[in-house]
Amino acid sequence: MDEKTFLTAVAERAGLSKGEAADLTRATVAEIAGQISGGELDRLTGVLPDWLGSHVPRHDGQAHPKPVSEAVQGLSRRTGLTEEETRRGAGAVLSVLSEAVDARQLEHALSMLPHEYRRMSRSEGPPAAGG
């Protein structure tokens, strides 16, 4: 999936602008990358589209998972979006990503994190009313 198609899908699912979707996509993937082990990161980066994989910070360390609520707060601060927009947007990123790459590899990477990340990756549907 090319970058434009990917970001358009995230923007539409999350009710965000394309610029917000782009910022949140890069931030979400970087957040996940920072929480999984270096070996798992290598495998995940191998299936990411080039335009996205090149932005993933590399490390050879161990996994450092954190609760979704903590990740959402950090992403919200980083992107300037509300926590609701961030949670909805991060879910859209993970959902679109599961369609764009080898879903088994994404699921494997997310299995290193709290279960709520996997639930977010399966979120679908329009943004919440009033969003």
Phi, psi and omega in degrees: 000130181282166186300314182299314180297316180299308184293326176296317179297317178297313181301315182294316182292327185262351183070038181243163172287164179296325177295316178296319179297319179296312179299314182291326177298309180298317181293320181294315180295321177296322179296314178298316181302322181288346184258341183261163182294160180300320179294318178293325177298318177301316180294318180294314180300327179296337180256352179287149173301147182307319183296338180259319181299330181290345180262358184278125177291135183265149172202159179249013186276187179276168178289142176226069183294151176222158180299149179304319182301321178292318179296317180298318178299315179295317178295322179298314178297319184292323185260343182081008177273159175292164179296324178295314178298320181294314180298313179297316181292318178296322176298319178295318178301310182294323179295312179294321179299322180294338176271335187269339183235182175296105185301328179296321180292319177297314179300320179297314179298316181290339179292344177280351185248168176305149187306331183300331177297319179292323176296319178299323183291343180260003182290141180216171174104173183287163177297158179297150179300143179079004184283000000 
